[in-house]
Amino acid sequence: MTTPISRTELEKIRPLSYLQGYGLLDEEGQPREDLAGVLASAACVQLEKAQASPQELLTVYEAIRQVLPVTRAATAYERFGKTVDDAFDVTVSLLQKDVNDGIAAWIQEWQPFMESDASLQAFLAHLQSVTALYSLVVGRKLKA
């Protein structure tokens, strides 16, 4: 039986600490399973604490998803940085406000782990999981 992780512990699980030395991919080069599990749950707790709106997170996700395929750079690391900068610009333009600091900080923590196209795709899949889970969690709280 696994021990549940407390909300306080989830608040401490940040990409920079959680992924250090491991990256986003497993031994077979596939996205790590925990990206859609504990790391997605931790992100939701952190985004809720930052008072991010699900709509803003969805806008950021969709901007990253659309900008990534057309962004060119020498390395996956640089491509991620350019994609995120452009996606944040798109989000600001659409929402007419700065990107929530919690969203921005959390996403930028992923850049050191962008080692390949597979890493970029693993991040995008993770961000999709986080966006869906966060929308569900916040939606349920609003109905309560």
N, C-alpha and C positions, 0 to 999 in steps of 0.2 A: 504494500500500500504506500502511495506517495503522500508526503506531507504537503498540505496546501500552502501556497505562498501568500503571505499577508500583503495587504495594500501597501504598507510601509516598505516592505521588501521589494515590491513591484516598482515603487517610486525610485528605487536605487538602481534598477537594472537599465542601464543606459547602453546604447550601441558601443561607445568607446571602451567601456569596461567589459561588456558581455562578449563582444566579438574579438577582442584583443587576442592575438595568437591563434585564432580559429578561422576568421573570415566568414563569408556567407555560404560557402559551399562545403559539402561533405567530401569524404575520401573519393567518391565516384564522380565528383564534379557537379553534383546536383545541389539545388538549394537545400540548406539544412531544414529539417522538419520543425525545429523549434522556432523558426522565423514566423510560422503561422500559429504558433502556440504561445509559449510563455513570453517571448519577445513582443508579440502583438498585444497581449494582455498588458504588459508593462507599458507599452506605448500609449495605450488607451488611458491608463491611470495618469500618466504624465501629461497627456494632452488635456484631460479633464481638469487637472490641477492648474494648467496654464489657461484655462477657460477658452479653449479653442472651440469654434463652432464646427459641427459636422459639415456644414455647407462649405466653409472655408477650406477644411481639409480635403473635401472632395474636389474643390476647384484646383487646389495645389496638385493633387494626384492626377487629375485629368490633364492639367497643363504639362506636368512632367511626362506623362504617358504620350502626349502628342508631340512634344518638343524633342524627346530623346531620339526617335528614329531619324530626325533631320539634322541633328547636331553632329558636327565633325570635329575631331580632335585627335591628336597623336596617340593618346592613351585613354583607357577607360576612366582613370582618375580625372583627367582633364575634361573628358566628355561629360562626366557626372557634374563637375563644377559648372561648366557652361550651361548644361541643361537646367540645373537648379536655378542659376542666375536668371536665365531667360524665362523659366516657368514662374519664378517669383514676380518678374516684371509683368507677365501676362496676368497673373492673379491680382496684382495691384491695380492694373488697368481695368480689369473686369469688376473688381469689388470696390474700387475707389478708396482703398485703405491699405495700410501696410500689412504685410503678412504677420500673423500672430507670432510673437517672439518664441513661444514654446514650440510651434510647428517648425519655424525656421531653424532654431537651435537643434532640434531633434533630427531633422533631415540632414543638416550639415555635418552632424556627427558620423554619418555613413561614408563620407568621402574617402577616408583612409583605407576603406575596405574594398574599394572599386579597383579590382585587379584585372578584370577581363569583361568581355561582353556577357558572360554567364553571371558574373557578379552583378552587373547592371540589371539583368533580367530578374535575378533573385531579389534584388532590392525592390524592383517594380512590383513583383508578385507580393512581397511582404507589405508594401505600402497599400496595395489593393486590399489585402486582408485586414490591415489596421483600419482603413477607411470604412470598410463594411462593418467590422466589429464595433468601431467607435460610434457609427451612426445608430446601430442597434442599441448599444448601451445608453447613449444619451437620449435616444427616442423613448426607451422604456422608462427612464427617470422622469422625463417630461410628462408621461402619461400617469405616473404614480401620484 
